[in-house]
Amino acid sequence: MSSSPIIIRPVEDAGDRKAFVDLAWTLNRADPNWVPPLKTEVHSLIDPRTNPWFEHAEARLFLAERDGEPVGRISAQVDRKVVEASGRAIGQWGMFEAADAEVAAELIARAEDFLRGRRMRFSQGPFSLSIWDEPGLLIKGFEQPPTVMMGHNSPLYEAWVEAAGYAKAKDLFTCELPIDRPLPPLVQRIVASGERNPRIRIRKVDKSRFDEEAALILGILNDAWSENWGFVPLTDEEIAYAGKKLKPIVYEDLIRVAEVDGEPVAFMITLPDLNEFTRDLDGHLFPFGWAKLLWRLRNPRVRTVRVPLMGVVKRLQSTRLASQLAFMLIEYIRRDAHGRYGASRGEIGWILEDNQGMRSIAETTEGSINKVYRIYERAL
């Protein structure tokens, strides 16, 4: 460990923001399973001028330097919607990268000082920047690269965060399942029973009505997830922001809505693993990366698809119908994900560790936990 002093300073200008973003490459490039994010996406995430999350939240970015070189980074943020939803003075931190344990300790302490200055009584993390972005620290599953919109970090970070006094608040799981073969016979019988039920309709989304479909799905989501741990409803502006980012990777047969008696009551969003398309771009869309990405998106062939979101309206949860609709959505999308896009593997998640309904559905479809992300907390 170097004896040179560590300087922690706030990010102030465009040059600092570039150093903040680029540090991830310096610290992670040797990791064979790290996938470089698109730099334009990271810059958009941390910029209050482009990310509507900042309309209800405040964040401060910090760089750690040793001998004039960046060796760590962290964000500290206070989201008024998190405080309101939890009923507690919870501040959060994220965007965490550190070259060693000493840097990690200094960064976390600086983030906590910021939160104390905003009268927060609890510190929680990592969230980069919110639960809708990349929540949790990867603690299991380092041997696989992350799928689209999921994080990846050094296995050393777990010990460094816990050394700062943090304990588990909640674990988030992802489950992988084979999708190049039919689902188990029990699930096939449940799906076949649903197909004989004239009250049930499973339909593709209509991309020509993108805004309307997005509003419908988010309406179901806000109802279905309203009592989930950590849930913070998205604002209309955040929905529009997310929609603009996701629209290029929305394929109508991979996003389905379940209707009962003509009423939309469930949905499932599946995305091709964009990381398979962007990994070799090294974070750069220009000058040639954008053209490569557009070409790949025209007729995508992927190994993996990810299910980031699915939900059933609250009044149907814990019913047989809810499970049946979930299995039908999974099977219909499985067929197209494999048949049209060549996918052999699906990943569902994240799933809250105590969401027994979703864990049971994943297990019944022969899914198994492949990654665990941990959210930590400590009193300030």
Helices and strands as residue ranges (DSSP letters): E 6-10, H 14-28, H 39-46, G 52-55, E 57-66, E 69-79, H 80-86, E 90-98, H 101-117, E 122-125, E 127-128, E 134-135, E 137-140, H 157-163, E 167-178, H 185-195, E 200-204, G 207-209, H 210-224, H 236-246, G 247-249, G 252-254, E 255-260, E 263-272, H 275-278, G 279-281, H 289-298, E 304-312, G 314-316, H 320-339, E 345-352, H 356-364, E 368-379
